[in-house]
Each structure stands twice: as C-alpha cells, then as structure tokens.
Amino acid sequence: MKEERLSRLRRELRSGLNMNSPLSDEELLQYIERKMLQEPDMADYTASEKRRLIRRMYDSFRGLDVLQPLVEDRSITEIMINGHEEIFVEQEGRVRRVPVHFESRERLEDIIQSIVSSVNRVVNESAPIVDARLKDGSRVNIVLPPVALKGPTMTIRKFPENPLTMDDLAQLGSLSEEAALFLQRLVQSKYNLFISGGTGSGKTTFLNALSQYIPADERIITIEDSAELQITTVPNLVSLETRNANTEGRGEITIRDLIRSSLRMRPNRIVVGEVRGAEALDMLQAMNTGHDGSLSTGHANSTVDMLSRLETMVLSGAELPVSVVRKQISSAIDIFVHLSRLRDRSRRVTEIAEVAGFEAGEIVLRSLFIFKEEGERDGKIIGSLVRTSNRLLHREKLQMAGISAVDDAQVKGEGE
C-alpha cells in the first residue's frame, strides 16, 4: 500500500476515534483491523502482508510507527535514523540498512515530538539537540534541522531487558574471572572507580554490572543526563535526571546542580552516569568529602587520555593551577577501568590501573591488569585480561572492610 494511502487512512481512522472515550489496546487493534480490511486495496495482499500493514497502523497510534518492530527486536542494540527514508540498525555487532522508512518527514517529526514530550523535554529549531529515553529505558539522541542537514536525525541506544552481571561479562570474555573478583572486592570496600572508554565500548553496561556489588543496605544517588542505569539490587535508591532549559531559556538543571543537591541527601555513594564538562570538579569534590565507593564514566581512548580529559573538564569550570587539579584527581579516584571496542567489534576491558599517587606534579598510574592479544581466529581476536606483576598499593579500604584484595596464590608478584 502506498505511503500516501496509508497516511490518508491513518487520518480517517484517527477522525473516527472518540477522544473522550479512549479505547484499550485490544479495542484499538480490532477497530483498525475492521476498518482496514474494508479497504478495496487490501484484497490484493496476502494474509501475512495484511497482518503487517494492520500492525504497522496500530504501531503508528500506540507505538513508534515503523520503528516499533525494531525496538521490540532484542537482537538489535542500536537504531540510527539519518532521515525519514534512511534507517540503519546494529545487530550482533554489524551495522546494516533496513528496508523500512517513514512515510514522510512530518511523520518522523511527529514521533520525535511524542518521545520528547513523554519525558517533559522540548526539541525545536531554536533548541535542536536533545537527549531523551523511551519507556523501556532506551537512550535517545535527537538532532533537528538546521543542525542536521539531511532532516530529523535520531539515534536509539537499546539496553538489555535484564542487565548483564559481571559473571555474564566474564563468560562473554569481556574480562577474566580473576579481574571480576578483584573489582567486586574493590566496590564492596568503597574504592572510587572511574570507567573510561570510547563510544559504544560498553561503559554503561559495565557500570550497571559493577553497581550490583554495592551492599544492599546503602543509600545510592544516581545522576544522569538521561536516565539509563538499571540498579536493581539497592532498595534505597534515588535516580536524578537533568532538565533542559524551557523555551524562555529558564529552568535548566545541570549535572553540577544535581551533584551539589545530592550531597544534602545523605548518600553513601554517588553514581554519575557520565561526566563531560565542568561537573567533573563537583564529582571529584564529592569523592573527596566522604562519599567513598562512588562510580562514574567518561569518554576517552585510554586511561592516560582519560586523565588528561578530566583535567580539561575541571579547568573548563574553574580557574585552578594544573597541579591542584591533578592532586584532586589523584586523591579522589582510586582505580581506572578502561574498556575498548576491538576491531572484531567485541567489547573488552583492556586495562585496570591504580592511581598510585602524585609525584613531581604528575599523577602516577600503575597497571594491575592488561589485555594481552594472542592472535586471531576466524575474524575473532584471541586474548585475555592478565594480571601484571604490580600489586595493589593502597589497601587501607580493603582492610577497613575486612576484605583481602585477592588470594595470595592469585596475585603474581605478591611476595616480590
């Protein structure tokens, strides 16, 4: 059925609905099915094609139109809409174009407005960029013209229905069982951990997995631009989300505002989904003022690069000597965990490093685990995260928690 015919039929169906007496999902589906089967054009379609068209029409009322089947497909991890006629998906690590499209640019714009309005956000020509989320927690980024030259652009990052655990990640080969046990004990002992990695390296997934090691009797505050974290093991949980300014430029609530407010909410730990700018200073200050065990993530190509980026972030919001900033970082963060997406599209932990101290104006990092590549087989990288000869230097938090770092037999060079 041609797109203009579908568009006209949708308008007719909508005009026949009584908005003062909303239909249930089942009643709406029956209404659409009855009306569409009366269409002369439908006689030319097979039974499966009729079901597909009826479902598409239903999704345009209660779902995301042509995107709904893609959102419901659990094997699809990312949906990329480059314009109303161009949709790509990432499935099993591969990106491909799908043979579906919106009937018009206006229809895509309608879907975009329904998404942002459901989370009390606004996107228009004067504010053409916004982050939002779907009802299932999937992250949505939207960019409108004139910034997006090919038309409205939307990227949907989906998350698994059941968050992956650290055991799951170990089984998938993202890290070794020894490293997983090591990180578990660090989280339980309230070490401050920072997760770095590039786009699509799995930082949020890893942060979710780490959070499952937080003791259930603690109070946790999560702070995000767009709520994505799925912490299910801590009952005393408060989730905070930023807010964009309204059309008058007022009412904006930033991550910095939320971090400052969270300090008055008696948290045991603060989890900042991602730091991108001046809020890095507030996060470091929170870590340095009794909120041990805090977690956060940031974009970087390596652990050393993450240190440099953190310095830049802090300096963007405060005029401080670089040496002071570096001392803040070294005293606040205990451990860096770096994730990478390798050339075979697998996501791996490639380094776990300890902030050993601050010497001669520089932050000293010591690698505790490093990913060692051993070769390649059938397009898959063979390798594992291995322990270095370096031992964990700062063990005070482990001792206070009554936890050992790892069994002596597991620590290479422990007696050296």
Secondary structure, DSSP 8 states (H G I E B T S, - for coil): --HHHHHHHHHHHHHTS-TTS---HHHHHHHHHHHHHTSGGGGGS-HHHHHHHHHHHHHHHHS-GGGHHHHH-TTEEEEEEEETTEEEEEETTEEEE-S---S-HHHHHHHHHHHHHHTT---SSSS-EEEEE-TT--EEEEE-TTTSTTS-EEEEE---SS---HHHHHHTTSS-HHHHHHHHHHHHTT--EEEEE-TTS-HHHHHHHHHTTS-TTS-EEEEESS------S-SSEEEEE-B---TTS---B-HHHHHHHHTTS--SEEEES---STHHHHHHHHHTTT-TT-EEEEE-SSHHHHHHHHHHHHHTT----HHHHHHHHHHH--EEEEEEE-TTS-EEEEEEEEEEEEETTEEEEEEEEEEEEEEEETTEEEEEEEE-S------HHHHHHT--SS-GGGSTTTT-
